Amino acid sequence: MKISGSYLMPFPQERTYSLLQDPEMLAQCMPGCEQLVKIADDIYQMKLKMALAAISGQFDGKISIADRIPPASFRLIVEGTGKIGFMKGNGLLNLSPRDNGTDVIYDGDVQVGGTMAAVGQRLIDTTARMMIKRFFDKLCEIAKG
């Protein structure tokens, strides 16, 4: 499944890039994130609680950051498994300055399997978009405060 979109961050490009690279900030802002621990350069172990319709469960997995071009872009690679299935994602985030902040444009692919896949692509797509919006909203809220 393809996931793409954009979000306007009300911060300069360098600050936005820095916020998106901060593992403590990411852990606070990712919906359902219970733990994010650095295990190697640019690789983090995660524990994530996910709810999708009537299905919920915990995922253990990794988040990797690759292809960094500060402060313009980087790639996020996410993979996780749990009792309700698996997820794999790979997305490129491009940051471009705007008068009133920074446009974060994301484009990637997500694969899900197991029980989660049974709920249907439309619901997974809607949930993914909602989680991305919640992530960016929370990031802005914390960074402003």
Secondary structure, DSSP 8 states (H G I E B T S, - for coil): -EEEEEEEESS-HHHHHHHHH-HHHHHHHSTTEEEEEEEETTEEEEEEEEEETTEEEEEEEEEEEEEEETTTEEEEEEEEEETTEEEEEEEEEEEEEETTEEEEEEEEEEEEEGGGGGG-HHHHHHHHHHHHHHHHHHHHHHHH-
